[in-house]
Amino acid sequence: MSRRTLLTYGAAIAGVAALTLFIGWWRVDGPGAPEPVAQRPLPLTQMEFQMTDQGGATVGPASLLGNPSMVFFGFTYCPDVCPTTLSDISGWLDDLGDHVADMNVVFITVDPERDTVPAMAEYVSYFHPAIQGWSGTLDETERAAAGFRASYEKVATEGDYTVNHTASVFLFDAEGQFASTIDYHEPREFAVPKIRRVLTRAEEETS
């Protein structure tokens, strides 16, 4: 093979590589990239949705204003993430002692087809009594998830279905501003101080 042929092949390979890199940049970081999945949740004052709590009362984002809030999305048929997280939340609330009365703690279902008000009432009863269970229509569930920037997806299984969903706990201050998230399996020694910070801030603002 001649030197000229080798140079021609080399240039062609380099050109293909450069084109591939450009396309990759365009799709991942450039103008062709999709919108980021993880976005900062809206303030509660800018959310608009209506649901029903486990006691049958009508609730929505305005119900969370006035006290710091913890909000978690999941569903009662969840095999591991939801019961684990709600058990973790129950432990965090135990650590807060009397300050639990100053927190809104809400579990919002992403499976309203199965998670009726009675089903939610029974499910949250297995955990800390401060935890509320909210359910709504399919449309209201979508509106709530969009406001919190939570994602969920119904996935078919053999003869049934499950729901993949955001596993983080959302923290908001008393004025409804997003404060932080607590990740799935985040150690207790990191999670509880995050909660105490929003509680302390609320106390300082009211004193």
Stockholm file with secondary structure:
# STOCKHOLM 1.0

chainA/1-207         MSRRTLLTYGAAIAGVAALTLFIGWWRVDGPGAPEPVAQRPLPLTQMEFQMTDQGGATVGPASLLGNPSMVFFGFTYCPDVCPTTLSDISGWLDDLGDHVADMNVVFITVDPERDTVPAMAEYVSYFHPAIQGWSGTLDETERAAAGFRASYEKVATEGDYTVNHTASVFLFDAEGQFASTIDYHEPREFAVPKIRRVLTRAEEETS
#=GR chainA/1-207 SS CCHHHHHHHHHHHHHHHHHHHHHHHHHHTSTTCCCCSCCCCCCGGGCCCCEECTTSCEECGGGGTTSCEEEEEECTTCSSHHHHHHHHHHHHHHHHGGGGGGCEEEEEESCTTTCCHHHHHHHHTTSCTTEEEEBCCHHHHHHHHHHHTCCEEEEEETTEEEEEECCCEEEECTTSCEEEEECTTCCHHHHHHHHHHHHHHHHHHHC
#=GC SS_cons         CCHHHHHHHHHHHHHHHHHHHHHHHHHHTSTTCCCCSCCCCCCGGGCCCCEECTTSCEECGGGGTTSCEEEEEECTTCSSHHHHHHHHHHHHHHHHGGGGGGCEEEEEESCTTTCCHHHHHHHHTTSCTTEEEEBCCHHHHHHHHHHHTCCEEEEEETTEEEEEECCCEEEECTTSCEEEEECTTCCHHHHHHHHHHHHHHHHHHHC
//
